[in-house]
Amino acid sequence: MAKSLLFIPDISGYTKFIQTTEIEHSQHVISELLEVLISANTQGLQLAEIEGDALFFYKENTIPSQENLLAQIEAMFTAFYSHLKLLEQHRICPCNACATAPNLELKIIAHTGNLTHIEVQGNRKPFGEQVIEAHRLLKNSVDSDNYALISRKLALEIQLSPYYSSKVFRFRQGSDQYDDRNMEYVYSLIDTETLHLKAPEELQTVSFDHPPQLTSSKEFPISAPQLLEYITNYSYRDYWVKGVDKFDYNENEVTRLGTKHTCVVNGKNLDFTTITKEAEEGNLIYGEITKSPPIVDELYQFFVITPLGENRCRLELQNYWKAKSPIKKILISLVGKKSFKKGMEKALQGLHQFITNKDSGVSP
């Protein structure tokens, strides 16, 4: 039987992250990162299981070459830290989960051996001593949370020198005792400065040379950060935005600059992208832009939240629009402006009612 590869990317700092941050956003962040790692699979690895903060991959009866294995490891580190960079630069949420996500790190364990399998409810999974060894290697004495570790057994198979050095990797030797048994390995700390990280898309802060064409405001008996969560978390939109057939969005994604969602109204799609603009110090702001309504070229809506106390804030809705053609300008003047104003006031009232019901325990 040919030997197989066992490959485990593990997110470092996961336990502290989920225990000390807002649970829903921390779940979204971890889910996004796991998806990024899965997408960075360049070697046709089979995903056996998602283990909370880790992925258990394997490649049956074959082992990638030294070059391909190191390239796979580098690809996952690059994808992981590129995404953390995106989360940091496009963040709009002030919560602790979103603020501390860039502190997460990654370790990857690679091992080899002859695999056996078990089948549970139709799912075939690797099983046995080699699987246990690979997971035990996660509990090692490497003084870092950001590294690649390759068992000595695998290093010999791919002829990887314990002194191998490149721009990304500088391997050294290590070993640990597991159940009175010594397991040797080589490992390399990963310096993110050596990775070719993908630069996040440049998203400029929107600015205007005139005040908003429409505004509407209302006070809320809730903290500013909590109000921002109810506005930016699209799973709440059904409760306070009326007249929409459905909302389409990525349920496993934290809202940030550049994220998209779609409102389906009477069978027609209104596509929105998250944006921002400058806000006064202490205020929180969330913005959306859509080019879908035929009456305008661009429609901007900003939610500007001003804290008034620990559990009190004021929300101002601001609408801006751009319309180049004279016909569109006339239509906006005749019907559009009135329609936009009515929509803003309905949204504010619906949001206030939703929060009042939620605080009083009434089902939305």
GIJONOR-V519752 format. One record per pair of residues at least 12 apart in sequence whose C-alpha atoms are under 7 Angstrom apart, sorted by sequence separation. I is the first residue (numbers start at 0). J is the second residue. If there is no record, write none. Layout:
i=I j=J
i=I j=J
//
This chain:
i=44 j=56
i=45 j=57
i=114 j=126
i=115 j=127
i=172 j=184
i=173 j=185
i=248 j=260
i=259 j=271
i=260 j=272
i=274 j=286
i=287 j=299
i=288 j=300
i=302 j=314
i=303 j=315
i=44 j=57
i=45 j=58
i=172 j=185
i=247 j=260
i=248 j=261
i=259 j=272
i=273 j=286
i=274 j=287
i=287 j=300
i=302 j=315
i=303 j=316
i=44 j=58
i=87 j=101
i=171 j=185
i=172 j=186
i=247 j=261
i=258 j=272
i=259 j=273
i=273 j=287
i=274 j=288
i=286 j=300
i=287 j=301
i=302 j=316
i=114 j=129
i=170 j=185
i=171 j=186
i=246 j=261
i=247 j=262
i=257 j=272
i=258 j=273
i=272 j=287
i=273 j=288
i=286 j=301
i=301 j=316
i=302 j=317
i=170 j=186
i=171 j=187
i=246 j=262
i=257 j=273
i=271 j=287
i=272 j=288
i=285 j=301
i=286 j=302
i=300 j=316
i=301 j=317
i=83 j=100
i=84 j=101
i=112 j=129
i=170 j=187
i=245 j=262
i=246 j=263
i=256 j=273
i=257 j=274
i=271 j=288
i=272 j=289
i=284 j=301
i=285 j=302
i=300 j=317
i=301 j=318
i=83 j=101
i=169 j=187
i=245 j=263
i=255 j=273
i=256 j=274
i=271 j=289
i=284 j=302
i=285 j=303
i=300 j=318
i=168 j=187
i=243 j=262
i=244 j=263
i=270 j=289
i=284 j=303
i=299 j=318
i=300 j=319
i=243 j=263
i=244 j=264
i=283 j=303
i=284 j=304
i=299 j=319
i=168 j=189
i=243 j=264
i=244 j=265
i=270 j=291
i=282 j=303
i=283 j=304
i=298 j=319
i=299 j=320
i=167 j=189
i=232 j=254
i=242 j=264
i=269 j=291
i=282 j=304
i=283 j=305
i=298 j=320
i=110 j=133
i=231 j=254
i=282 j=305
i=297 j=320
i=298 j=321
i=161 j=185
i=282 j=306
i=297 j=321
i=295 j=320
i=296 j=321
i=167 j=193
i=295 j=321
i=296 j=322
i=166 j=193
i=167 j=194
i=295 j=322
i=316 j=343
i=42 j=71
i=108 j=137
i=41 j=71
i=40 j=71
i=151 j=183
i=295 j=327
i=150 j=183
i=151 j=184
i=294 j=327
i=150 j=184
i=151 j=185
i=39 j=74
i=140 j=175
i=149 j=184
i=150 j=185
i=39 j=75
i=139 j=175
i=148 j=184
i=149 j=185
i=294 j=330
i=148 j=185
i=149 j=186
i=294 j=331
i=106 j=144
i=148 j=186
i=13 j=52
i=36 j=75
i=39 j=78
i=105 j=144
i=106 j=145
i=107 j=146
i=108 j=147
i=109 j=148
i=110 j=149
i=147 j=186
i=148 j=187
i=104 j=144
i=105 j=145
i=106 j=146
i=107 j=147
i=108 j=148
i=109 j=149
i=110 j=150
i=146 j=186
i=147 j=187
i=104 j=145
i=105 j=146
i=106 j=147
i=107 j=148
i=108 j=149
i=109 j=150
i=111 j=152
i=146 j=187
i=147 j=188
i=10 j=52
i=36 j=78
i=111 j=153
i=146 j=188
i=9 j=52
i=10 j=53
i=35 j=78
i=36 j=79
i=110 j=153
i=145 j=188
i=146 j=189
i=9 j=53
i=35 j=79
i=145 j=189
i=8 j=53
i=9 j=54
i=7 j=53
i=8 j=54
i=7 j=54
i=32 j=79
i=7 j=55
i=6 j=55
i=7 j=56
i=6 j=56
i=5 j=56
i=6 j=57
i=5 j=57
i=4 j=57
i=5 j=58
i=4 j=58
i=3 j=58
i=4 j=59
i=3 j=59
i=3 j=60
i=4 j=61
i=2 j=60
i=3 j=61
i=4 j=62
i=1 j=60
i=2 j=61
i=3 j=62
i=1 j=61
i=205 j=275
i=206 j=276
i=25 j=96
i=204 j=275
i=205 j=276
i=24 j=96
i=204 j=276
i=24 j=97
i=204 j=277
i=21 j=95
i=20 j=95
i=21 j=96
i=20 j=96
i=47 j=124
i=223 j=304
i=223 j=305
i=223 j=306
i=222 j=309
i=222 j=310
i=221 j=310
i=222 j=311
i=223 j=312
i=220 j=310
i=221 j=311
i=222 j=312
i=12 j=103
i=220 j=311
i=221 j=312
i=11 j=103
i=12 j=104
i=65 j=157
i=219 j=311
i=220 j=312
i=10 j=103
i=11 j=104
i=64 j=157
i=219 j=312
i=10 j=104
i=11 j=105
i=65 j=159
i=218 j=312
i=219 j=313
i=10 j=105
i=11 j=106
i=218 j=313
i=9 j=105
i=10 j=106
i=217 j=313
i=218 j=314
i=8 j=105
i=9 j=106
i=216 j=313
i=217 j=314
i=8 j=106
i=9 j=107
i=216 j=314
i=217 j=315
i=8 j=107
i=216 j=315
i=7 j=107
i=8 j=108
i=215 j=315
i=216 j=316
i=7 j=108
i=214 j=315
i=215 j=316
i=6 j=108
i=7 j=109
i=214 j=316
i=215 j=317
i=6 j=109
i=214 j=317
i=5 j=109
i=6 j=110
i=213 j=317
i=214 j=318
i=5 j=110
i=213 j=318
i=4 j=110
i=5 j=111
i=211 j=317
i=212 j=318
i=213 j=319
i=240 j=346
i=4 j=111
i=211 j=318
i=212 j=319
i=239 j=346
i=3 j=111
i=4 j=112
i=211 j=319
i=2 j=111
i=3 j=112
i=240 j=349
i=2 j=112
i=3 j=113
i=239 j=349
i=2 j=113
i=3 j=114
i=239 j=350
i=1 j=113
i=0 j=113
i=85 j=199
i=239 j=353
i=81 j=196
i=238 j=353
i=80 j=196
i=81 j=197
i=77 j=194
i=81 j=198
i=77 j=195
i=77 j=196
i=238 j=363
i=213 j=340
i=5 j=133
i=215 j=343
i=215 j=344
i=217 j=347
i=219 j=351
i=11 j=144
i=91 j=255
i=90 j=255
i=91 j=256
i=89 j=255
i=90 j=256
i=89 j=256
i=31 j=251
i=30 j=251
i=31 j=252
i=27 j=251
i=27 j=252
i=28 j=253
i=27 j=253
i=24 j=253
//
